[in-house]
Amino acid sequence: MAEDSAHERRAWGLDLGAGKPRALTPPGVAGTTLSGDGRFLSARAADGDWTLYSTETTETHKVVGVLPGEEPTQWTADGKLLYVRSADELRPGESAITTRVYRLDPRTGRRELWKEIPPINPSGGGAIGTIFFSADGKACVYTRHRYSSELFLVEGLK
């Protein structure tokens, strides 16, 4: 991601042999992730829709199946599926928010629940932050935001 001459954010590609960058997306995109095979970027277009941008041509496709509040975080290594993080929500019967990750075919919208990541300490509050998956999908690392506070009772102040 970088700004163009009009100071608008967009994704750029660089052919290492040619050495000159070229714009891969129109201005105003955000949340860019490169597919494992390097052929596509997924990014949030200026209108808020998730879109696939080819790194080789000017081809674009709207990502099918991303629900409101969700965001693609990474591609599978083969470049066929997106890992999509659900909006964190507390479901009936849960005592703490669990982050759900789906594998989504961005062309058909077919999705499957792939992983559920519960908080390590539900009483500590907080949420799961950035998530990264290994190329084979067998391991992940993530940040965890923890919120804590203290309540003091003070008596006799005048």
N, C-alpha and C positions, 0 to 999 in steps of 0.2 A: 504494500500500500504506500502510495506517495501522492503528492499533489501535482497537478498539471500546471501549465503556465497561467491558468485562470484561478489557481489556488483551490481547485476542487479535488476531492479525494477520489482515487481510482486505483485499480490493480494494474501492474505493469509486468511484462514478461521480457526476458532477455535471452536471446539465442547466443549462447556462449561463443559460438563460432563467428557470428556477425558483429557482436559487441554493441549493437544499438538497441535500446529499450523500445518497446511498443506497447501501447495501451491495450489491455485485454478486456477492460470493462468500461462502460460509460461513466461519466462523473457521478459521484454521490453514493458509491457502493460501500458496504461495510461487512465485517465478519467473513472475510475471505478464507477459504480452506482449499488447498490443492489436492486433487485426487492422487491416489497411490501410484497410478500409471502416468501421472503428469499431463493427462489430456484435458482435464476440466478443472475449473474453479467453481466452487459454490459460494455465492455471496448474496447478501441482502441488497436488492436494488433500491434505488432512491424512492420507489413507491412502496417499499416495505416487503415486497414479495421476494422469496428466495429463488434464485435463478442460477442455472448452469451456464458458464461461459467457456467456450472452447479455447484452449491455449494455442490451437493450430489454425483455426479458421475464425470467421465472424459468427459462427453458429451459436445460438442461445436457446435454452429451453427453460420453461418455468419448472421449478422443483415441485413435484406432485406429492402431497401427503404430509407436509409439515403443518402441524396444528398450531393454532394461536398460542403464543407463549413458549413454543419450542424453538430450538436452534440446532442446526447441524454443527457438530464440533470437530469431526474428522471423517475421513474416508477409510474404508477397508483397503488393505494393501493392493487388492486387485483393481481398485478404482470402480467397482460396480455398485457398492452400497455406501450409504452415509450413516454414521453414528449420529443419532439425533437425541439430544437431551430434552427430557420433558420439563415442563414448568414444575418447579417444586411445589408440591401440595400435600396436605395432610389428608389421607383417605380414611374412611370409617374403619375403626378398629386399630389404627396405628397410633402409637404414642409419640412418634417423632417423624419428621419429614424424611422420606426416602427418595433419593434421586433415581429416576428410571431412565435407562438408555435403551433406545430402540435402534434396530437396523432397518433402514429404509431404502427401498429402490426408488431413486429420485425420478425415474421415468414413468413408473407404473403406480407408485404410491403404496405398493405392498410393503407392509411393515410387520415386524415381530419384536416383542419385548425381548431384549437381549440380556440385560443385566439390571439388577437393583442394587443400589449402593446405599446402605443405611448409615446413619451417623455412628461414629465409633462410641460416643458417649451421649445417649439421648437426653440425659439431664443437663448437659452442657449447652444446649441450644446451638444455634448456628446452622450452617448449610454447607453443602459441598460446592466448592468453587470450580476452578479449571480442571478438566479431566483429559488425560492423554492415554491412549491405548497402544500397546506394542503392535508391531506389524502383523503378528499372527493372531492378535486378539486374545491372547491367553493371560495377559497381565495389564494392569492399569495403574497409573499414579494420579493422585488428585490432591488439590488443596482443600482444606477444611477451614471454614470461618467459624470461630467460636465466640459466642457472646456471653459475657458474664457481668453480673452487677452485684452490688451489695446494698442492703437497706439498713439504714441506721435509725433507731428510735431515740430521739432526744427529748427529755422531759425537763420541765422547770425553766425553760428559757423565757426571758421577758424582754 
